[in-house]
Amino acid sequence: RVICNYQNKYHSLEELDLTDNGITQLGCEFLSNSLADPETCLAKLKLTGNPIKTEGLQFLSVGLKVNNTL
């Protein structure tokens, strides 16, 4: 949540590696909202080893659908 709030305010993250950080469905919801922001410049997102499951992927797909940089 803190990382997404930072990204939404400053739009300066270009790469974000969250490997093995315990990101769940809730984290994916925050990430999705951040990815959907038209001012984001995030070009690389790594979520390997997180228990995001189907529900998390559904949230991420919403943000990825409108993201132009990732």
Secondary structure, DSSP 8 states (H G I E B T S, - for coil): -HHHHHHHHH----EEE-TTS---HHHHHHHHHHHT-TT----EEE-TT---HHHHHHHHHHHHHH-S--
